[in-house]
């Protein structure tokens, strides 16, 4: 059966989500008072990853995330001194890492608990974070949020090439995957998905 990695993971993820959180979370229709808080990534090389991680903490929902690939020299910075504090760096060698930046986004959470208490709130928060990131010219590329069966995916859809020009890209999670119709464990299925994604890794 041929599907994308996103579709396969969504089918598996919704089962995991129901086991972890119970179906009552996904079906909640209670209207609650909200308050505004800021999700902030302070001068981080992966600000989107930090923001998504904080939404996971606020909701308890696992979110599939694919990182932005970096090619443009202006999106890198010298992190040699940071690395040298952890591992030996040969003399004359420079270690480069993503420059990243700051990201601060206001989101609405439940006033009583300070949490994201339903799927709609999670989707709204993710949309706000992605919109804020994409509006920034100093951060590379653009992301998109996708939701299938209550499972969320944040993935890059445009990247900055070596010349600094923004180009469309195909996320690894959108790689077409064909899995044989047979009985196997979830772990075996995930292994097959990973293997197919690695073979299909491309811009």
C-alpha positions as CSV (number, residue, x, y, z in Angstrom):
1,X,0.0,0.0,0.0
2,X,1.6,3.3,-1.1
3,X,1.3,6.3,1.2
4,X,3.6,9.1,2.4
5,X,5.5,8.9,5.6
6,X,3.2,11.4,7.1
7,X,0.1,9.2,6.4
8,X,1.7,6.1,7.8
9,X,2.9,7.9,11.0
10,X,-0.6,9.5,11.4
11,X,-2.2,6.0,11.3
12,X,0.2,4.7,13.9
13,X,0.3,7.9,15.9
14,X,-3.4,8.2,16.5
15,X,-3.4,4.8,18.2
16,X,-0.5,5.8,20.4
17,X,-2.2,9.1,21.2
18,X,-5.4,7.4,22.3
19,X,-3.4,5.0,24.5
20,X,-1.4,7.8,26.1
21,X,-4.0,10.4,26.6
22,X,-7.3,8.6,26.3
23,X,-10.0,9.4,23.7
24,X,-11.7,11.9,26.1
25,X,-8.9,14.4,25.3
26,X,-9.4,14.3,21.6
27,X,-13.2,14.6,21.9
28,X,-13.2,17.3,24.5
29,X,-15.7,20.0,23.7
30,X,-15.6,22.0,27.0
31,X,-15.2,25.8,26.5
32,X,-12.8,27.2,29.0
33,X,-11.4,30.6,29.9
34,X,-8.0,31.3,28.3
35,X,-5.0,33.5,29.0
36,X,-2.1,34.6,26.8
37,X,1.5,33.4,27.4
38,X,4.6,33.7,25.3
39,X,6.5,30.8,23.8
40,X,10.1,32.0,23.5
41,X,13.4,30.6,22.1
42,X,16.2,32.8,23.2
43,X,19.0,33.1,20.6
44,X,18.8,29.4,19.7
45,X,20.2,27.6,16.7
46,X,16.9,25.7,16.3
47,X,14.2,28.2,17.4
48,X,11.4,26.3,15.7
49,X,12.4,23.0,17.4
50,X,12.4,24.8,20.8
51,X,9.0,26.3,20.2
52,X,7.5,23.0,19.1
53,X,9.0,21.3,22.2
54,X,7.4,23.8,24.4
55,X,4.0,23.1,22.8
56,X,4.5,19.4,23.5
57,X,5.2,20.2,27.1
58,X,2.1,22.4,27.4
59,X,-0.2,19.8,25.7
60,X,1.3,16.4,26.4
61,X,0.8,15.6,22.8
62,X,3.7,14.2,20.7
63,X,4.4,16.3,17.6
64,X,6.3,15.0,14.6
65,X,9.0,17.5,13.6
66,X,11.3,17.7,10.6
67,X,14.2,20.1,11.0
68,X,15.2,22.8,8.5
69,X,18.3,22.0,6.4
70,X,20.8,24.8,6.2
71,X,23.0,25.5,3.2
72,X,23.5,29.3,3.0
73,X,26.7,30.6,4.6
74,X,24.8,33.5,6.1
75,X,22.7,31.0,8.1
76,X,25.8,29.5,9.8
77,X,28.0,30.8,12.7
78,X,31.3,29.7,14.1
79,X,30.7,27.5,17.2
80,X,34.3,26.2,17.5
81,X,34.8,27.6,21.0
82,X,31.5,26.0,22.2
83,X,32.6,22.6,20.8
84,X,36.1,22.9,22.2
85,X,34.5,23.0,25.7
86,X,33.1,19.5,25.1
87,X,35.4,17.7,22.7
88,X,39.0,18.3,21.4
89,X,39.0,20.4,18.3
90,X,42.2,20.2,16.2
91,X,44.1,23.4,15.7
92,X,43.1,25.3,12.6
93,X,39.7,23.5,12.4
94,X,36.6,25.6,12.5
95,X,33.2,24.1,13.5
96,X,30.2,25.7,12.0
97,X,26.6,25.4,13.2
98,X,23.2,26.9,12.4
99,X,23.0,30.6,13.3
100,X,19.3,30.4,14.3
101,X,17.9,33.3,16.3
102,X,15.2,34.4,18.7
103,X,11.5,33.6,18.4
104,X,8.8,34.8,20.7
105,X,5.1,34.0,20.0
106,X,2.0,34.7,22.1
107,X,-0.4,31.8,22.4
108,X,-3.7,31.1,24.2
109,X,-3.7,28.5,27.0
110,X,-6.3,27.4,29.5
111,X,-6.5,30.0,32.2
112,X,-6.9,27.5,35.1
113,X,-4.1,25.1,34.2
114,X,-1.8,27.1,31.9
115,X,-2.0,24.2,29.4
116,X,-3.2,23.5,25.9
117,X,-6.1,21.3,26.8
118,X,-7.5,20.2,23.4
119,X,-6.4,19.5,19.8
120,X,-7.9,22.7,18.5
121,X,-5.7,24.7,20.9
122,X,-2.6,22.8,19.9
123,X,-3.3,23.4,16.2
124,X,-3.9,27.1,16.8
125,X,-0.6,27.4,18.8
126,X,1.4,25.5,16.1
127,X,-0.1,27.7,13.4
128,X,0.9,30.9,15.4
129,X,4.5,29.7,15.8
130,X,4.9,28.7,12.2
131,X,3.4,32.0,11.0
132,X,5.8,34.0,13.2
133,X,8.8,32.0,12.0
134,X,7.8,32.3,8.3
135,X,7.4,36.1,8.7
136,X,11.1,36.4,9.7
137,X,13.6,37.1,7.0
138,X,16.6,36.3,9.3
139,X,15.5,32.7,9.8
140,X,16.0,30.2,6.9
141,X,13.1,28.8,4.9
142,X,9.5,28.2,5.8
143,X,7.6,25.6,7.7
144,X,4.1,24.1,7.4
145,X,1.7,22.5,9.9
146,X,-0.2,19.4,8.9
147,X,-2.7,17.4,11.0
148,X,-4.0,13.9,10.2
149,X,-6.3,12.0,12.6
150,X,-5.3,14.2,15.5
151,X,-1.6,13.7,14.8
152,X,0.5,16.8,14.1
153,X,3.4,17.3,11.8
154,X,5.6,20.4,11.5
155,X,7.8,20.2,8.4
156,X,9.9,22.5,6.2
157,X,8.5,23.3,2.8
158,X,11.0,26.0,1.6
159,X,14.7,26.3,2.3
160,X,17.5,28.8,1.6
161,X,20.0,27.5,-1.0
162,X,23.8,28.2,-1.1
163,X,23.2,31.5,-2.8
164,X,20.6,32.7,-0.2
165,X,17.6,32.3,-2.5
166,X,14.5,30.6,-1.1
167,X,13.6,27.4,-2.9
168,X,10.7,24.9,-2.6
169,X,11.6,21.6,-1.0
170,X,10.0,18.2,-0.4
171,X,10.0,17.3,3.3
172,X,11.3,13.8,4.1
173,X,8.0,13.1,5.9
174,X,6.3,13.5,2.5
175,X,8.4,10.7,0.9
176,X,6.1,8.2,-0.9
177,X,6.4,4.9,0.8
178,X,5.1,1.4,-0.2
179,X,4.8,-1.2,2.5
180,X,3.9,-4.8,1.9
181,X,0.5,-5.9,3.2
182,X,1.7,-8.4,5.9
183,X,1.6,-8.9,9.6
184,X,4.4,-7.1,11.5
185,X,5.0,-5.1,14.7
186,X,4.9,-1.3,15.0
187,X,8.7,-1.3,15.5
188,X,9.2,-3.2,12.2
189,X,6.8,-0.8,10.4
190,X,8.7,2.2,11.8
191,X,12.0,0.7,10.7
192,X,10.6,0.3,7.1
193,X,9.4,3.9,7.1
194,X,12.7,5.2,8.3
195,X,14.6,3.2,5.7
196,X,12.4,4.5,2.9
197,X,12.7,8.1,4.1
198,X,16.5,7.9,4.2
199,X,16.5,6.5,0.6
200,X,14.2,9.3,-0.5
201,X,16.0,12.2,1.3
202,X,16.1,15.1,-1.1
203,X,15.4,18.8,-1.3
